[in-house]
């Protein structure tokens, strides 16, 4: 356990940030799963609406450094490719 005042404060901040980051990551993963499920079901309209929400959450997490910005871009690209493939065939 930390002994100095500053180390104790840092621990409190780390715990709070960790919980917040886990919550955001979980929300992003859930939203991406909803997009994949909509694509699997063949529902283009639902997939597109869920993709818009996923994009919003991914961008927000990327800007706040919860998820690396390249990982954000990669995930968005893969989801949009799935939707595009669904539309074409």
PyMOL Python script that loads the backbone (N, CA, C, O; Angstrom):
from pymol import cmd

cmd.read_pdbstr("""\
ATOM      1  N   UNK A   1       0.831  -1.189   0.000  1.00  0.00           N
ATOM      2  CA  UNK A   1       0.000   0.000   0.000  1.00  0.00           C
ATOM      3  C   UNK A   1       0.875   1.253   0.000  1.00  0.00           C
ATOM      4  O   UNK A   1       1.978   1.250   0.546  1.00  0.00           O
ATOM      5  N   UNK A   2       0.374   2.323  -0.617  1.00  0.00           N
ATOM      6  CA  UNK A   2       1.152   3.561  -0.649  1.00  0.00           C
ATOM      7  C   UNK A   2       1.233   4.198   0.736  1.00  0.00           C
ATOM      8  O   UNK A   2       0.332   4.042   1.559  1.00  0.00           O
ATOM      9  N   UNK A   3       2.310   4.904   0.974  1.00  0.00           N
ATOM     10  CA  UNK A   3       2.479   5.526   2.287  1.00  0.00           C
ATOM     11  C   UNK A   3       2.392   7.047   2.231  1.00  0.00           C
ATOM     12  O   UNK A   3       1.902   7.668   3.175  1.00  0.00           O
ATOM     13  N   UNK A   4       2.852   7.651   1.157  1.00  0.00           N
ATOM     14  CA  UNK A   4       2.809   9.116   1.075  1.00  0.00           C
ATOM     15  C   UNK A   4       1.416   9.577   0.656  1.00  0.00           C
ATOM     16  O   UNK A   4       0.650   8.816   0.066  1.00  0.00           O
ATOM     17  N   UNK A   5       1.102  10.817   0.965  1.00  0.00           N
ATOM     18  CA  UNK A   5      -0.217  11.372   0.623  1.00  0.00           C
ATOM     19  C   UNK A   5      -0.433  11.370  -0.886  1.00  0.00           C
ATOM     20  O   UNK A   5      -1.516  11.035  -1.366  1.00  0.00           O
ATOM     21  N   UNK A   6       0.601  11.745  -1.625  1.00  0.00           N
ATOM     22  CA  UNK A   6       0.459  11.834  -3.081  1.00  0.00           C
ATOM     23  C   UNK A   6       0.257  10.446  -3.694  1.00  0.00           C
ATOM     24  O   UNK A   6      -0.501  10.296  -4.653  1.00  0.00           O
ATOM     25  N   UNK A   7       0.927   9.440  -3.147  1.00  0.00           N
ATOM     26  CA  UNK A   7       0.775   8.071  -3.652  1.00  0.00           C
ATOM     27  C   UNK A   7      -0.621   7.536  -3.342  1.00  0.00           C
ATOM     28  O   UNK A   7      -1.200   6.798  -4.139  1.00  0.00           O
ATOM     29  N   UNK A   8      -1.161   7.913  -2.170  1.00  0.00           N
ATOM     30  CA  UNK A   8      -2.529   7.485  -1.814  1.00  0.00           C
ATOM     31  C   UNK A   8      -3.549   8.105  -2.754  1.00  0.00           C
ATOM     32  O   UNK A   8      -4.494   7.450  -3.193  1.00  0.00           O
ATOM     33  N   UNK A   9      -3.340   9.380  -3.054  1.00  0.00           N
ATOM     34  CA  UNK A   9      -4.237  10.075  -3.981  1.00  0.00           C
ATOM     35  C   UNK A   9      -4.152   9.444  -5.375  1.00  0.00           C
ATOM     36  O   UNK A   9      -5.163   9.243  -6.048  1.00  0.00           O
ATOM     37  N   UNK A  10      -2.928   9.140  -5.785  1.00  0.00           N
ATOM     38  CA  UNK A  10      -2.713   8.546  -7.104  1.00  0.00           C
ATOM     39  C   UNK A  10      -3.435   7.201  -7.207  1.00  0.00           C
ATOM     40  O   UNK A  10      -4.025   6.884  -8.239  1.00  0.00           O
ATOM     41  N   UNK A  11      -3.383   6.418  -6.133  1.00  0.00           N
ATOM     42  CA  UNK A  11      -4.070   5.128  -6.110  1.00  0.00           C
ATOM     43  C   UNK A  11      -5.578   5.321  -6.274  1.00  0.00           C
ATOM     44  O   UNK A  11      -6.224   4.599  -7.033  1.00  0.00           O
ATOM     45  N   UNK A  12      -6.132   6.304  -5.556  1.00  0.00           N
ATOM     46  CA  UNK A  12      -7.573   6.581  -5.676  1.00  0.00           C
ATOM     47  C   UNK A  12      -7.923   6.969  -7.108  1.00  0.00           C
ATOM     48  O   UNK A  12      -8.932   6.521  -7.652  1.00  0.00           O
ATOM     49  N   UNK A  13      -7.081   7.805  -7.713  1.00  0.00           N
ATOM     50  CA  UNK A  13      -7.335   8.239  -9.093  1.00  0.00           C
ATOM     51  C   UNK A  13      -7.243   7.062 -10.055  1.00  0.00           C
ATOM     52  O   UNK A  13      -8.065   6.927 -10.961  1.00  0.00           O
ATOM     53  N   UNK A  14      -6.234   6.207  -9.854  1.00  0.00           N
ATOM     54  CA  UNK A  14      -6.057   5.050 -10.736  1.00  0.00           C
ATOM     55  C   UNK A  14      -7.257   4.109 -10.682  1.00  0.00           C
ATOM     56  O   UNK A  14      -7.705   3.598 -11.709  1.00  0.00           O
ATOM     57  N   UNK A  15      -7.769   3.890  -9.480  1.00  0.00           N
ATOM     58  CA  UNK A  15      -8.930   3.004  -9.319  1.00  0.00           C
ATOM     59  C   UNK A  15     -10.138   3.588 -10.036  1.00  0.00           C
ATOM     60  O   UNK A  15     -10.841   2.878 -10.755  1.00  0.00           O
ATOM     61  N   UNK A  16     -10.382   4.884  -9.842  1.00  0.00           N
ATOM     62  CA  UNK A  16     -11.529   5.538 -10.475  1.00  0.00           C
ATOM     63  C   UNK A  16     -11.402   5.507 -11.998  1.00  0.00           C
ATOM     64  O   UNK A  16     -12.366   5.214 -12.705  1.00  0.00           O
ATOM     65  N   UNK A  17     -10.197   5.813 -12.493  1.00  0.00           N
ATOM     66  CA  UNK A  17      -9.982   5.812 -13.949  1.00  0.00           C
ATOM     67  C   UNK A  17     -10.128   4.424 -14.534  1.00  0.00           C
ATOM     68  O   UNK A  17     -10.683   4.261 -15.621  1.00  0.00           O
ATOM     69  N   UNK A  18      -9.630   3.412 -13.817  1.00  0.00           N
ATOM     70  CA  UNK A  18      -9.723   2.044 -14.303  1.00  0.00           C
ATOM     71  C   UNK A  18     -11.187   1.627 -14.450  1.00  0.00           C
ATOM     72  O   UNK A  18     -11.566   1.022 -15.452  1.00  0.00           O
ATOM     73  N   UNK A  19     -12.001   1.949 -13.458  1.00  0.00           N
ATOM     74  CA  UNK A  19     -13.420   1.600 -13.529  1.00  0.00           C
ATOM     75  C   UNK A  19     -14.110   2.311 -14.690  1.00  0.00           C
ATOM     76  O   UNK A  19     -14.916   1.718 -15.406  1.00  0.00           O
ATOM     77  N   UNK A  20     -13.780   3.590 -14.865  1.00  0.00           N
ATOM     78  CA  UNK A  20     -14.392   4.356 -15.948  1.00  0.00           C
ATOM     79  C   UNK A  20     -13.968   3.794 -17.304  1.00  0.00           C
ATOM     80  O   UNK A  20     -14.798   3.639 -18.200  1.00  0.00           O
ATOM     81  N   UNK A  21     -12.681   3.488 -17.455  1.00  0.00           N
ATOM     82  CA  UNK A  21     -12.169   2.956 -18.718  1.00  0.00           C
ATOM     83  C   UNK A  21     -12.784   1.596 -19.034  1.00  0.00           C
ATOM     84  O   UNK A  21     -13.130   1.325 -20.184  1.00  0.00           O
ATOM     85  N   UNK A  22     -12.924   0.736 -18.017  1.00  0.00           N
ATOM     86  CA  UNK A  22     -13.531  -0.578 -18.229  1.00  0.00           C
ATOM     87  C   UNK A  22     -14.971  -0.438 -18.703  1.00  0.00           C
ATOM     88  O   UNK A  22     -15.421  -1.178 -19.578  1.00  0.00           O
ATOM     89  N   UNK A  23     -15.687   0.517 -18.119  1.00  0.00           N
ATOM     90  CA  UNK A  23     -17.074   0.759 -18.503  1.00  0.00           C
ATOM     91  C   UNK A  23     -17.170   1.195 -19.964  1.00  0.00           C
ATOM     92  O   UNK A  23     -18.033   0.723 -20.704  1.00  0.00           O
ATOM     93  N   UNK A  24     -16.286   2.092 -20.370  1.00  0.00           N
ATOM     94  CA  UNK A  24     -16.295   2.588 -21.752  1.00  0.00           C
ATOM     95  C   UNK A  24     -15.934   1.465 -22.722  1.00  0.00           C
ATOM     96  O   UNK A  24     -16.586   1.299 -23.753  1.00  0.00           O
ATOM     97  N   UNK A  25     -14.889   0.689 -22.390  1.00  0.00           N
ATOM     98  CA  UNK A  25     -14.481  -0.419 -23.259  1.00  0.00           C
ATOM     99  C   UNK A  25     -15.605  -1.429 -23.422  1.00  0.00           C
ATOM    100  O   UNK A  25     -15.852  -1.921 -24.523  1.00  0.00           O
ATOM    101  N   UNK A  26     -16.285  -1.736 -22.325  1.00  0.00           N
ATOM    102  CA  UNK A  26     -17.381  -2.701 -22.350  1.00  0.00           C
ATOM    103  C   UNK A  26     -18.501  -2.191 -23.258  1.00  0.00           C
ATOM    104  O   UNK A  26     -19.058  -2.958 -24.044  1.00  0.00           O
ATOM    105  N   UNK A  27     -18.832  -0.903 -23.155  1.00  0.00           N
ATOM    106  CA  UNK A  27     -19.887  -0.313 -23.977  1.00  0.00           C
ATOM    107  C   UNK A  27     -19.508  -0.378 -25.462  1.00  0.00           C
ATOM    108  O   UNK A  27     -20.357  -0.651 -26.311  1.00  0.00           O
ATOM    109  N   UNK A  28     -18.243  -0.129 -25.764  1.00  0.00           N
ATOM    110  CA  UNK A  28     -17.768  -0.179 -27.153  1.00  0.00           C
ATOM    111  C   UNK A  28     -17.882  -1.607 -27.688  1.00  0.00           C
ATOM    112  O   UNK A  28     -18.369  -1.823 -28.798  1.00  0.00           O
ATOM    113  N   UNK A  29     -17.429  -2.579 -26.892  1.00  0.00           N
ATOM    114  CA  UNK A  29     -17.490  -3.980 -27.329  1.00  0.00           C
ATOM    115  C   UNK A  29     -18.924  -4.428 -27.564  1.00  0.00           C
ATOM    116  O   UNK A  29     -19.216  -5.126 -28.536  1.00  0.00           O
ATOM    117  N   UNK A  30     -19.817  -4.022 -26.666  1.00  0.00           N
ATOM    118  CA  UNK A  30     -21.228  -4.390 -26.793  1.00  0.00           C
ATOM    119  C   UNK A  30     -21.809  -3.810 -28.079  1.00  0.00           C
ATOM    120  O   UNK A  30     -22.528  -4.493 -28.809  1.00  0.00           O
ATOM    121  N   UNK A  31     -21.493  -2.552 -28.346  1.00  0.00           N
ATOM    122  CA  UNK A  31     -22.026  -1.904 -29.544  1.00  0.00           C
ATOM    123  C   UNK A  31     -21.495  -2.577 -30.814  1.00  0.00           C
ATOM    124  O   UNK A  31     -22.242  -2.751 -31.777  1.00  0.00           O
ATOM    125  N   UNK A  32     -20.224  -2.952 -30.826  1.00  0.00           N
ATOM    126  CA  UNK A  32     -19.645  -3.636 -31.985  1.00  0.00           C
ATOM    127  C   UNK A  32     -20.306  -5.000 -32.179  1.00  0.00           C
ATOM    128  O   UNK A  32     -20.547  -5.429 -33.308  1.00  0.00           O
ATOM    129  N   UNK A  33     -20.594  -5.673 -31.072  1.00  0.00           N
ATOM    130  CA  UNK A  33     -21.264  -6.971 -31.147  1.00  0.00           C
ATOM    131  C   UNK A  33     -22.664  -6.816 -31.751  1.00  0.00           C
ATOM    132  O   UNK A  33     -23.099  -7.660 -32.534  1.00  0.00           O
ATOM    133  N   UNK A  34     -23.365  -5.743 -31.389  1.00  0.00           N
ATOM    134  CA  UNK A  34     -24.696  -5.489 -31.939  1.00  0.00           C
ATOM    135  C   UNK A  34     -24.632  -5.309 -33.454  1.00  0.00           C
ATOM    136  O   UNK A  34     -25.506  -5.781 -34.182  1.00  0.00           O
ATOM    137  N   UNK A  35     -23.588  -4.623 -33.920  1.00  0.00           N
ATOM    138  CA  UNK A  35     -23.419  -4.439 -35.373  1.00  0.00           C
ATOM    139  C   UNK A  35     -23.205  -5.791 -36.044  1.00  0.00           C
ATOM    140  O   UNK A  35     -23.845  -6.101 -37.049  1.00  0.00           O
ATOM    141  N   UNK A  36     -22.288  -6.605 -35.477  1.00  0.00           N
ATOM    142  CA  UNK A  36     -22.008  -7.920 -36.065  1.00  0.00           C
ATOM    143  C   UNK A  36     -23.242  -8.822 -36.068  1.00  0.00           C
ATOM    144  O   UNK A  36     -23.466  -9.563 -37.025  1.00  0.00           O
ATOM    145  N   UNK A  37     -24.035  -8.760 -35.010  1.00  0.00           N
ATOM    146  CA  UNK A  37     -25.254  -9.573 -34.947  1.00  0.00           C
ATOM    147  C   UNK A  37     -26.272  -9.129 -35.988  1.00  0.00           C
ATOM    148  O   UNK A  37     -26.935  -9.964 -36.604  1.00  0.00           O
ATOM    149  N   UNK A  38     -26.401  -7.812 -36.191  1.00  0.00           N
ATOM    150  CA  UNK A  38     -27.322  -7.289 -37.196  1.00  0.00           C
ATOM    151  C   UNK A  38     -26.885  -7.721 -38.594  1.00  0.00           C
ATOM    152  O   UNK A  38     -27.721  -8.056 -39.433  1.00  0.00           O
ATOM    153  N   UNK A  39     -25.575  -7.712 -38.843  1.00  0.00           N
ATOM    154  CA  UNK A  39     -25.042  -8.149 -40.135  1.00  0.00           C
ATOM    155  C   UNK A  39     -25.326  -9.636 -40.330  1.00  0.00           C
ATOM    156  O   UNK A  39     -25.731 -10.064 -41.411  1.00  0.00           O
ATOM    157  N   UNK A  40     -25.110 -10.418 -39.272  1.00  0.00           N
ATOM    158  CA  UNK A  40     -25.335 -11.861 -39.339  1.00  0.00           C
ATOM    159  C   UNK A  40     -26.803 -12.176 -39.611  1.00  0.00           C
ATOM    160  O   UNK A  40     -27.116 -13.133 -40.319  1.00  0.00           O
ATOM    161  N   UNK A  41     -27.706 -11.366 -39.045  1.00  0.00           N
ATOM    162  CA  UNK A  41     -29.136 -11.554 -39.248  1.00  0.00           C
ATOM    163  C   UNK A  41     -29.585 -11.060 -40.625  1.00  0.00           C
ATOM    164  O   UNK A  41     -30.688 -11.372 -41.075  1.00  0.00           O
ATOM    165  N   UNK A  42     -28.720 -10.285 -41.287  1.00  0.00           N
ATOM    166  CA  UNK A  42     -29.032  -9.790 -42.622  1.00  0.00           C
ATOM    167  C   UNK A  42     -29.843  -8.504 -42.615  1.00  0.00           C
ATOM    168  O   UNK A  42     -30.408  -8.134 -43.644  1.00  0.00           O
ATOM    169  N   UNK A  43     -29.914  -7.827 -41.508  1.00  0.00           N
ATOM    170  CA  UNK A  43     -30.689  -6.591 -41.372  1.00  0.00           C
ATOM    171  C   UNK A  43     -29.776  -5.390 -41.632  1.00  0.00           C
ATOM    172  O   UNK A  43     -29.054  -4.942 -40.741  1.00  0.00           O
ATOM    173  N   UNK A  44     -29.820  -4.876 -42.863  1.00  0.00           N
ATOM    174  CA  UNK A  44     -28.927  -3.788 -43.268  1.00  0.00           C
ATOM    175  C   UNK A  44     -29.239  -2.501 -42.509  1.00  0.00           C
ATOM    176  O   UNK A  44     -28.337  -1.807 -42.041  1.00  0.00           O
ATOM    177  N   UNK A  45     -30.529  -2.197 -42.395  1.00  0.00           N
ATOM    178  CA  UNK A  45     -30.932  -0.942 -41.758  1.00  0.00           C
ATOM    179  C   UNK A  45     -30.510  -0.905 -40.287  1.00  0.00           C
ATOM    180  O   UNK A  45     -29.961   0.091 -39.816  1.00  0.00           O
ATOM    181  N   UNK A  46     -30.769  -1.988 -39.574  1.00  0.00           N
ATOM    182  CA  UNK A  46     -30.374  -2.062 -38.164  1.00  0.00           C
ATOM    183  C   UNK A  46     -28.855  -2.016 -38.034  1.00  0.00           C
ATOM    184  O   UNK A  46     -28.325  -1.363 -37.135  1.00  0.00           O
ATOM    185  N   UNK A  47     -28.157  -2.708 -38.931  1.00  0.00           N
ATOM    186  CA  UNK A  47     -26.697  -2.724 -38.883  1.00  0.00           C
ATOM    187  C   UNK A  47     -26.140  -1.313 -39.057  1.00  0.00           C
ATOM    188  O   UNK A  47     -25.183  -0.937 -38.380  1.00  0.00           O
ATOM    189  N   UNK A  48     -26.728  -0.540 -39.950  1.00  0.00           N
ATOM    190  CA  UNK A  48     -26.244   0.818 -40.192  1.00  0.00           C
ATOM    191  C   UNK A  48     -26.497   1.745 -38.994  1.00  0.00           C
ATOM    192  O   UNK A  48     -25.643   2.558 -38.642  1.00  0.00           O
ATOM    193  N   UNK A  49     -27.660   1.617 -38.382  1.00  0.00           N
ATOM    194  CA  UNK A  49     -27.941   2.458 -37.214  1.00  0.00           C
ATOM    195  C   UNK A  49     -27.027   2.082 -36.052  1.00  0.00           C
ATOM    196  O   UNK A  49     -26.512   2.956 -35.355  1.00  0.00           O
ATOM    197  N   UNK A  50     -26.826   0.781 -35.845  1.00  0.00           N
ATOM    198  CA  UNK A  50     -25.932   0.333 -34.778  1.00  0.00           C
ATOM    199  C   UNK A  50     -24.485   0.736 -35.080  1.00  0.00           C
ATOM    200  O   UNK A  50     -23.718   1.047 -34.170  1.00  0.00           O
ATOM    201  N   UNK A  51     -24.120   0.726 -36.371  1.00  0.00           N
ATOM    202  CA  UNK A  51     -22.762   1.118 -36.774  1.00  0.00           C
ATOM    203  C   UNK A  51     -22.503   2.590 -36.462  1.00  0.00           C
ATOM    204  O   UNK A  51     -21.408   2.957 -36.035  1.00  0.00           O
ATOM    205  N   UNK A  52     -23.521   3.432 -36.679  1.00  0.00           N
ATOM    206  CA  UNK A  52     -23.366   4.857 -36.367  1.00  0.00           C
ATOM    207  C   UNK A  52     -23.095   5.051 -34.873  1.00  0.00           C
ATOM    208  O   UNK A  52     -22.237   5.845 -34.489  1.00  0.00           O
ATOM    209  N   UNK A  53     -23.831   4.323 -34.042  1.00  0.00           N
ATOM    210  CA  UNK A  53     -23.610   4.415 -32.589  1.00  0.00           C
ATOM    211  C   UNK A  53     -22.232   3.868 -32.214  1.00  0.00           C
ATOM    212  O   UNK A  53     -21.541   4.428 -31.364  1.00  0.00           O
ATOM    213  N   UNK A  54     -21.843   2.762 -32.863  1.00  0.00           N
ATOM    214  CA  UNK A  54     -20.536   2.161 -32.579  1.00  0.00           C
ATOM    215  C   UNK A  54     -19.412   3.122 -32.961  1.00  0.00           C
ATOM    216  O   UNK A  54     -18.434   3.271 -32.227  1.00  0.00           O
ATOM    217  N   UNK A  55     -19.559   3.766 -34.102  1.00  0.00           N
ATOM    218  CA  UNK A  55     -18.567   4.725 -34.572  1.00  0.00           C
ATOM    219  C   UNK A  55     -18.406   5.867 -33.568  1.00  0.00           C
ATOM    220  O   UNK A  55     -17.295   6.294 -33.253  1.00  0.00           O
ATOM    221  N   UNK A  56     -19.544   6.343 -33.081  1.00  0.00           N
ATOM    222  CA  UNK A  56     -19.535   7.433 -32.111  1.00  0.00           C
ATOM    223  C   UNK A  56     -18.771   7.020 -30.847  1.00  0.00           C
ATOM    224  O   UNK A  56     -17.927   7.765 -30.349  1.00  0.00           O
ATOM    225  N   UNK A  57     -19.080   5.827 -30.338  1.00  0.00           N
ATOM    226  CA  UNK A  57     -18.432   5.352 -29.112  1.00  0.00           C
ATOM    227  C   UNK A  57     -16.951   5.067 -29.339  1.00  0.00           C
ATOM    228  O   UNK A  57     -16.116   5.373 -28.487  1.00  0.00           O
ATOM    229  N   UNK A  58     -16.631   4.481 -30.484  1.00  0.00           N
ATOM    230  CA  UNK A  58     -15.233   4.185 -30.796  1.00  0.00           C
ATOM    231  C   UNK A  58     -14.414   5.467 -30.901  1.00  0.00           C
ATOM    232  O   UNK A  58     -13.319   5.556 -30.344  1.00  0.00           O
ATOM    233  N   UNK A  59     -14.939   6.449 -31.609  1.00  0.00           N
ATOM    234  CA  UNK A  59     -14.216   7.714 -31.770  1.00  0.00           C
ATOM    235  C   UNK A  59     -13.976   8.378 -30.422  1.00  0.00           C
ATOM    236  O   UNK A  59     -12.893   8.899 -30.155  1.00  0.00           O
ATOM    237  N   UNK A  60     -14.997   8.351 -29.582  1.00  0.00           N
ATOM    238  CA  UNK A  60     -14.872   8.977 -28.264  1.00  0.00           C
ATOM    239  C   UNK A  60     -13.804   8.265 -27.424  1.00  0.00           C
ATOM    240  O   UNK A  60     -13.002   8.905 -26.744  1.00  0.00           O
ATOM    241  N   UNK A  61     -13.809   6.940 -27.487  1.00  0.00           N
ATOM    242  CA  UNK A  61     -12.810   6.172 -26.733  1.00  0.00           C
ATOM    243  C   UNK A  61     -11.415   6.405 -27.308  1.00  0.00           C
ATOM    244  O   UNK A  61     -10.441   6.459 -26.557  1.00  0.00           O
ATOM    245  N   UNK A  62     -11.308   6.544 -28.621  1.00  0.00           N
ATOM    246  CA  UNK A  62     -10.019   6.787 -29.257  1.00  0.00           C
ATOM    247  C   UNK A  62      -9.445   8.145 -28.907  1.00  0.00           C
ATOM    248  O   UNK A  62      -8.246   8.269 -28.657  1.00  0.00           O
ATOM    249  N   UNK A  63     -10.288   9.160 -28.888  1.00  0.00           N
ATOM    250  CA  UNK A  63      -9.843  10.508 -28.557  1.00  0.00           C
ATOM    251  C   UNK A  63      -9.380  10.574 -27.108  1.00  0.00           C
ATOM    252  O   UNK A  63      -8.427  11.287 -26.794  1.00  0.00           O
ATOM    253  N   UNK A  64     -10.042   9.840 -26.229  1.00  0.00           N
ATOM    254  CA  UNK A  64      -9.709   9.870 -24.805  1.00  0.00           C
ATOM    255  C   UNK A  64      -8.620   8.857 -24.428  1.00  0.00           C
ATOM    256  O   UNK A  64      -8.345   8.647 -23.247  1.00  0.00           O
ATOM    257  N   UNK A  65      -8.008   8.236 -25.432  1.00  0.00           N
ATOM    258  CA  UNK A  65      -6.911   7.275 -25.236  1.00  0.00           C
ATOM    259  C   UNK A  65      -7.302   6.064 -24.396  1.00  0.00           C
ATOM    260  O   UNK A  65      -6.454   5.479 -23.722  1.00  0.00           O
ATOM    261  N   UNK A  66      -8.562   5.688 -24.428  1.00  0.00           N
ATOM    262  CA  UNK A  66      -8.996   4.469 -23.747  1.00  0.00           C
ATOM    263  C   UNK A  66      -8.686   3.284 -24.659  1.00  0.00           C
ATOM    264  O   UNK A  66      -8.286   2.212 -24.205  1.00  0.00           O
ATOM    265  N   UNK A  67      -8.881   3.509 -25.955  1.00  0.00           N
ATOM    266  CA  UNK A  67      -8.499   2.543 -26.985  1.00  0.00           C
ATOM    267  C   UNK A  67      -7.550   3.287 -27.922  1.00  0.00           C
ATOM    268  O   UNK A  67      -7.750   4.471 -28.193  1.00  0.00           O
ATOM    269  N   UNK A  68      -6.536   2.613 -28.411  1.00  0.00           N
ATOM    270  CA  UNK A  68      -5.583   3.255 -29.319  1.00  0.00           C
ATOM    271  C   UNK A  68      -6.309   3.721 -30.574  1.00  0.00           C
ATOM    272  O   UNK A  68      -7.200   3.030 -31.067  1.00  0.00           O
ATOM    273  N   UNK A  69      -5.938   4.879 -31.090  1.00  0.00           N
ATOM    274  CA  UNK A  69      -6.668   5.437 -32.232  1.00  0.00           C
ATOM    275  C   UNK A  69      -6.577   4.558 -33.473  1.00  0.00           C
ATOM    276  O   UNK A  69      -7.508   4.535 -34.277  1.00  0.00           O
ATOM    277  N   UNK A  70      -5.463   3.828 -33.646  1.00  0.00           N
ATOM    278  CA  UNK A  70      -5.366   2.922 -34.795  1.00  0.00           C
ATOM    279  C   UNK A  70      -6.287   1.725 -34.622  1.00  0.00           C
ATOM    280  O   UNK A  70      -6.856   1.231 -35.595  1.00  0.00           O
ATOM    281  N   UNK A  71      -6.436   1.261 -33.400  1.00  0.00           N
ATOM    282  CA  UNK A  71      -7.365   0.156 -33.124  1.00  0.00           C
ATOM    283  C   UNK A  71      -8.793   0.615 -33.391  1.00  0.00           C
ATOM    284  O   UNK A  71      -9.615  -0.155 -33.888  1.00  0.00           O
ATOM    285  N   UNK A  72      -9.085   1.862 -33.062  1.00  0.00           N
ATOM    286  CA  UNK A  72     -10.398   2.436 -33.341  1.00  0.00           C
ATOM    287  C   UNK A  72     -10.661   2.453 -34.842  1.00  0.00           C
ATOM    288  O   UNK A  72     -11.722   2.025 -35.297  1.00  0.00           O
ATOM    289  N   UNK A  73      -9.703   2.944 -35.601  1.00  0.00           N
ATOM    290  CA  UNK A  73      -9.848   3.026 -37.055  1.00  0.00           C
ATOM    291  C   UNK A  73      -9.996   1.633 -37.664  1.00  0.00           C
ATOM    292  O   UNK A  73     -10.811   1.427 -38.564  1.00  0.00           O
ATOM    293  N   UNK A  74      -9.210   0.684 -37.172  1.00  0.00           N
ATOM    294  CA  UNK A  74      -9.257  -0.686 -37.687  1.00  0.00           C
ATOM    295  C   UNK A  74     -10.626  -1.323 -37.423  1.00  0.00           C
ATOM    296  O   UNK A  74     -11.188  -1.980 -38.299  1.00  0.00           O
ATOM    297  N   UNK A  75     -11.143  -1.132 -36.246  1.00  0.00           N
ATOM    298  CA  UNK A  75     -12.439  -1.709 -35.892  1.00  0.00           C
ATOM    299  C   UNK A  75     -13.550  -1.109 -36.747  1.00  0.00           C
ATOM    300  O   UNK A  75     -14.412  -1.829 -37.249  1.00  0.00           O
ATOM    301  N   UNK A  76     -13.526   0.214 -36.909  1.00  0.00           N
ATOM    302  CA  UNK A  76     -14.536   0.871 -37.741  1.00  0.00           C
ATOM    303  C   UNK A  76     -14.460   0.367 -39.177  1.00  0.00           C
ATOM    304  O   UNK A  76     -15.485   0.125 -39.815  1.00  0.00           O
ATOM    305  N   UNK A  77     -13.244   0.213 -39.677  1.00  0.00           N
ATOM    306  CA  UNK A  77     -13.048  -0.251 -41.045  1.00  0.00           C
ATOM    307  C   UNK A  77     -13.616  -1.657 -41.244  1.00  0.00           C
ATOM    308  O   UNK A  77     -14.290  -1.931 -42.236  1.00  0.00           O
ATOM    309  N   UNK A  78     -13.335  -2.536 -40.291  1.00  0.00           N
ATOM    310  CA  UNK A  78     -13.807  -3.922 -40.401  1.00  0.00           C
ATOM    311  C   UNK A  78     -15.328  -4.010 -40.322  1.00  0.00           C
ATOM    312  O   UNK A  78     -15.952  -4.783 -41.049  1.00  0.00           O
ATOM    313  N   UNK A  79     -15.916  -3.214 -39.438  1.00  0.00           N
ATOM    314  CA  UNK A  79     -17.374  -3.235 -39.321  1.00  0.00           C
ATOM    315  C   UNK A  79     -18.031  -2.689 -40.587  1.00  0.00           C
ATOM    316  O   UNK A  79     -19.021  -3.240 -41.068  1.00  0.00           O
ATOM    317  N   UNK A  80     -17.477  -1.609 -41.120  1.00  0.00           N
ATOM    318  CA  UNK A  80     -18.060  -1.032 -42.343  1.00  0.00           C
ATOM    319  C   UNK A  80     -17.891  -1.981 -43.525  1.00  0.00           C
ATOM    320  O   UNK A  80     -18.755  -2.032 -44.400  1.00  0.00           O
ATOM    321  N   UNK A  81     -16.797  -2.728 -43.564  1.00  0.00           N
ATOM    322  CA  UNK A  81     -16.585  -3.708 -44.630  1.00  0.00           C
ATOM    323  C   UNK A  81     -17.638  -4.814 -44.562  1.00  0.00           C
ATOM    324  O   UNK A  81     -18.131  -5.273 -45.591  1.00  0.00           O
ATOM    325  N   UNK A  82     -17.977  -5.236 -43.345  1.00  0.00           N
ATOM    326  CA  UNK A  82     -19.017  -6.256 -43.184  1.00  0.00           C
ATOM    327  C   UNK A  82     -20.369  -5.748 -43.687  1.00  0.00           C
ATOM    328  O   UNK A  82     -21.115  -6.477 -44.341  1.00  0.00           O
ATOM    329  N   UNK A  83     -20.672  -4.489 -43.371  1.00  0.00           N
ATOM    330  CA  UNK A  83     -21.941  -3.912 -43.824  1.00  0.00           C
ATOM    331  C   UNK A  83     -21.953  -3.777 -45.337  1.00  0.00           C
ATOM    332  O   UNK A  83     -22.958  -4.058 -45.990  1.00  0.00           O
ATOM    333  N   UNK A  84     -20.809  -3.338 -45.893  1.00  0.00           N
ATOM    334  CA  UNK A  84     -20.704  -3.200 -47.360  1.00  0.00           C
ATOM    335  C   UNK A  84     -20.899  -4.545 -48.046  1.00  0.00           C
ATOM    336  O   UNK A  84     -21.587  -4.633 -49.063  1.00  0.00           O
ATOM    337  N   UNK A  85     -20.298  -5.585 -47.497  1.00  0.00           N
ATOM    338  CA  UNK A  85     -20.423  -6.937 -48.078  1.00  0.00           C
ATOM    339  C   UNK A  85     -21.868  -7.408 -48.003  1.00  0.00           C
ATOM    340  O   UNK A  85     -22.356  -8.072 -48.918  1.00  0.00           O
ATOM    341  N   UNK A  86     -22.552  -7.068 -46.918  1.00  0.00           N
ATOM    342  CA  UNK A  86     -23.957  -7.446 -46.752  1.00  0.00           C
ATOM    343  C   UNK A  86     -24.818  -6.756 -47.806  1.00  0.00           C
ATOM    344  O   UNK A  86     -25.722  -7.373 -48.371  1.00  0.00           O
ATOM    345  N   UNK A  87     -24.544  -5.491 -48.070  1.00  0.00           N
ATOM    346  CA  UNK A  87     -25.302  -4.744 -49.061  1.00  0.00           C
ATOM    347  C   UNK A  87     -25.118  -5.315 -50.475  1.00  0.00           C
ATOM    348  O   UNK A  87     -26.068  -5.396 -51.254  1.00  0.00           O
ATOM    349  N   UNK A  88     -23.879  -5.707 -50.786  1.00  0.00           N
ATOM    350  CA  UNK A  88     -23.574  -6.177 -52.153  1.00  0.00           C
ATOM    351  C   UNK A  88     -24.115  -7.576 -52.426  1.00  0.00           C
ATOM    352  O   UNK A  88     -24.581  -7.865 -53.528  1.00  0.00           O
ATOM    353  N   UNK A  89     -24.051  -8.431 -51.430  1.00  0.00           N
ATOM    354  CA  UNK A  89     -24.449  -9.786 -51.779  1.00  0.00           C
ATOM    355  C   UNK A  89     -25.162 -10.479 -50.674  1.00  0.00           C
ATOM    356  O   UNK A  89     -25.559 -11.635 -50.825  1.00  0.00           O
TER     357      UNK A  89
END
""", "prot")
cmd.dss("prot")
cmd.show_as("cartoon", "prot")
cmd.util.cbc("prot")
cmd.orient("prot")
